[in-house]
């Protein structure tokens, strides 16, 4: 009986940790990538312009009409394609 109770308790604890908060990017800033020339970094920010470091994961952005999957880590993602001229960036949805 104790083993059954232990197994059920472990399953409930594990199941509760599976549910995660949904993270959305409400504001972002496009900056020059300090590590590569002609590339940009997209930084998730709050309304005050502070980096939102809890943004982690893959988000879909549209860049010049093409949908790109950008991987955010601590609120920053790097767009690895070279940009010769101005570009249009927007977040389309979270994945």
C-alpha positions in Angstrom: 0.0 0.0 0.0 2.9 2.4 0.8 4.4 1.7 -2.6 1.2 2.5 -4.4 0.8 5.7 -2.4 4.4 6.6 -3.2 3.9 5.9 -6.9 0.7 7.9 -7.1 2.3 10.8 -5.2 5.3 10.9 -7.6 3.0 10.8 -10.6 1.0 13.7 -9.3 4.1 15.8 -8.6 5.6 15.0 -12.0 2.3 15.8 -13.7 2.0 19.2 -12.0 5.5 20.2 -13.2 4.5 19.5 -16.8 2.3 22.6 -17.0 4.2 25.7 -17.8 3.3 29.4 -18.0 2.7 30.7 -21.5 5.2 33.3 -22.4 4.4 36.0 -24.9 6.5 38.8 -26.3 4.6 42.1 -26.1 7.5 44.4 -26.9 10.8 43.8 -28.6 13.8 45.9 -29.7 15.9 45.2 -32.8 19.6 45.9 -32.2 22.7 45.4 -34.1 24.3 42.1 -33.3 27.6 42.9 -31.5 29.0 39.5 -32.5 28.4 39.7 -36.3 28.4 42.4 -38.9 25.2 43.1 -40.8 23.2 40.9 -38.5 20.6 41.8 -35.8 19.6 40.7 -32.4 16.0 40.8 -31.3 15.6 41.6 -27.6 12.3 41.0 -25.7 11.6 43.9 -23.5 8.9 45.2 -21.1 7.2 48.6 -21.5 10.1 50.4 -19.8 12.7 48.9 -22.2 14.2 46.4 -19.7 15.2 43.0 -21.1 12.6 40.3 -20.2 15.0 37.5 -19.3 12.3 34.9 -18.7 11.6 34.7 -22.5 13.2 31.3 -23.4 12.2 29.1 -26.4 11.3 29.3 -30.0 9.2 32.1 -31.4 8.0 32.7 -34.9 8.9 36.1 -36.4 8.3 37.4 -39.9 11.3 39.1 -41.5 10.9 40.7 -44.9 7.8 38.6 -45.5 9.5 35.3 -44.6 8.6 33.4 -41.5 11.6 32.6 -39.3 11.9 30.5 -36.1 14.1 32.4 -33.6 15.4 30.8 -30.5 15.3 33.1 -27.5 17.6 32.6 -24.5 17.4 35.0 -21.6 15.2 37.4 -23.7 17.6 37.6 -26.7 17.5 35.9 -30.1 19.9 36.4 -33.0 18.8 36.6 -36.6 21.6 34.9 -38.4 21.0 36.1 -41.9 22.9 39.1 -43.2 20.8 42.3 -43.7 22.0 44.6 -46.5 19.1 47.1 -46.2 16.3 47.9 -43.9 14.1 45.0 -43.0 10.6 44.5 -41.6 10.3 42.4 -38.4 7.2 41.4 -36.5 6.3 38.6 -34.1 3.6 36.4 -35.6 2.9 33.8 -32.9 4.5 31.8 -30.1 5.4 28.2 -30.6 
